[in-house]
Amino acid sequence: MPRLIQLSLLLILGLVIACAPAEEAPTENTPAAEASASNHQAFRPPPERFNRSQSSPSWMVSYQAEPDPIPLNQHFRLLLNVQNAKSRQPAPDDLQVTLDATMPAHNHGMNVKPELNLLGNGRYEVQGLLFHMTGYWEISVQLQAPGAEAETVLFGVNADVKPTAR
């Protein structure tokens, strides 16, 4: 009989441990973690992020999309205009410019690598961009003048499925 009691207690102890609530995982205070915690609700950037002209301490960058609005699951291109933020003079040709796009709420980027070409006089063409998912995207433009720190400007874009005309 004592053996039956021991087995019963062991079984009850196992059930109590198995049914105990799990400890909560530590949370991060990142936009991606917050969006994930809220059932992937849209990341809410500041409204000014959607302006097509953004500035860093040294540079003002504006863009024009072709086609406009930016389509979902189709290649598009951007024409960038980069100016000195103070003098409004076109960026010099030796300014290093790179561009990428990411979805902060999902912590991933595009499935393609865009190609950036200098057109001169502060103008650049970026080809081969593609937003493969609906939602909020951030276009990040990094600018670095020789001997200076890199600076970044961010543009917010909502990629949505547009209804087709019938």
Buried (B, 14 or more C-beta within 10 A) or exposed (E): EEEEEEEEEEEEEEEEEEEEEEEEEEEEEEBBBBBBEEEEEEBBBEEEBEEEEBBBEBBBBBBEBEEEEBBBEEEBBBBBBBBBBEEEEBBEEEBEBBBBBBBBBBEEBBEEEBEBEBEEEBBBBBEEBBBEBBBBBBBBBBBBBEEEEEBBBBBBBBBEEEEEEE
